[in-house]
Structures are given as structure tokens and as C-alpha cells.
């Protein structure tokens, strides 16, 4: 139970972390899109109403490989969050949009190791005010291929911005104990069990996070009358999902799935990061879809 709680504390989505498995020497452009939408989730205090949550992320990666073992990859992306909370007592804004960009260096020049170094920034797409809404992040992630079937993961992830900062270690394993079964537990990036039907189709049971990295801060930018103009808020929730995925020669792929959001919280604070208050919500069903093109 302690291990489960530790994973639950910090699991984050692919907003700031990708394993760059799409990289191939003769393909330089990678397009990826993913989206999720939850059903109705009631708050624990009934007077706070209920919540519908949705998010999406679309990314373009331009990559160039040097001497077969080192790749530079630039990302340009757009993320969207809809926080439809009918009785929000502190702000009325429901839709949030962000531009993001990052630069990654991926290296396999050290025997048995794959290292990823990534740095980037996310900023509110409507404000475009880096001083108030930008979040900067850095990632160092190493994977050591201990045997043909077993690998170890180590590293560090951190971010700073919107009057907040946070850092997390990266630690875990992935284990392909048969040609069809694979287990991946990489804190705080991935928790999944996959079954490979054939070279195209697989089924994945995943434990995933909502709201971005744990304690990822966002700023409201609409005019509010409640005393929380330019408020800061965080969303955190986790869930289990079952996904059916298709991939053709790493060129095109898609996935469809759904699961259960286990519930979580929204923390709201004023513009100066003070007077925080948690609003806890219960679980709800959700669905997700993703698509990629690699050329």
C-alpha cells in the first residue's frame, strides 16, 4: 500500500515527459495528439456542485540524428484544459489554453544506456505573459538495459513558475517477461501492463494522472469579482484505464480506451499564492483517444 500511495502522489502525464521512442534516423517529423474527457464528478461538499474535466495535447516534433547515436528533437505543442465546475466559488473561467515548446537531446552513445535531457516552457496561450503564466521545466532520464528483457530507470524532473516549484526523482523498471507481456513501473512517469496480440495490436492497462504534473500551477486570467482575480490553481487526480492500441511500423498509430477517474482535488489560491483551499471531488468514468504520424 505504501508503494501504491507513493506512485499515486506524483504520476504525471506526457505534458512534460516523452520517451522519444518514435525517433528513427530517416524520419524527422512526428505528429501526436491525445485527448480525454471525464463524466460527471460530484464534489464531497454538495454545495460545491459537480465537475466535468477534459484535456488534450497536440505536439509536433522535429528531430535530427547525429552519428546514429545522438538526436536533437524540438517540440512545439498546444495543450487545452476544460474545467467545467458549475459552483466554483473563486473563479468563473472554464477554458485554459497553453503553448509549449521544448528541446530534447537523446543519446545512446554510452553502452546499454539511453539518456534523455529535456528543457522547455509552457505559457498561457491567451495571456502570453511569461512573467505571470510561464512554467519552465527540466528533465534528465536514463534507462539502463540490464538484460534483454529487463531495464532500470533513473533521473530527475523539476519545474518552476507561477510562484511555485517542484522536483521529483525518476526511478523504476520495465520488464518484458515474455514476447507478449510487458510491465512498466517508472515513478512518476509510467505505470502500465501491456499485452501484445501481434506486431500491430496491443492492449494496455494503465494507471494515469490528470491535471499535469503533480502540483502543476495554472493561473486564471479572466476578470473575477470574487476577490480571486489572477488566481492560481492546481488540479490533481488519478485513474485506471484500459486501452486498445494499433501501430504500423512506427509510422502511424492510434489508441482508444477508457476507465475510471479515482477522484482528487482542486487547490485554489489568490494571485500571490496565499489563502489556499482544497475542494475534493469524487470519481467518474472517462474516455480517451490518441493518434500519431511519423514521417
Secondary structure, DSSP 8 states (H G I E B T S, - for coil): -HHHHHHHHH---TTS----TT-BTTB-EEEEEEEEEE--EEBSSGGG-EEEEEEEEEEEEEEEEETTTEEEEEEEEEEEEEEEETT-SS----EEEEEEEEEEEEE--STTEEEEEEEEEEEETTT--HHHH-EEEEEEEEEEE-SSSEEEEEEEEEEEETTEEEEEEEEEEEE--SSSEEEEEEETTEEEEEEESSSSEEEEEEEEEESSSTT--EE--S--SSS-TT-EEEEEEEEEEEEEEEEETTTEEEEEEEEEEEEEEEEEE-TTS-S-EEEEE--EEEEEEEEEEE-
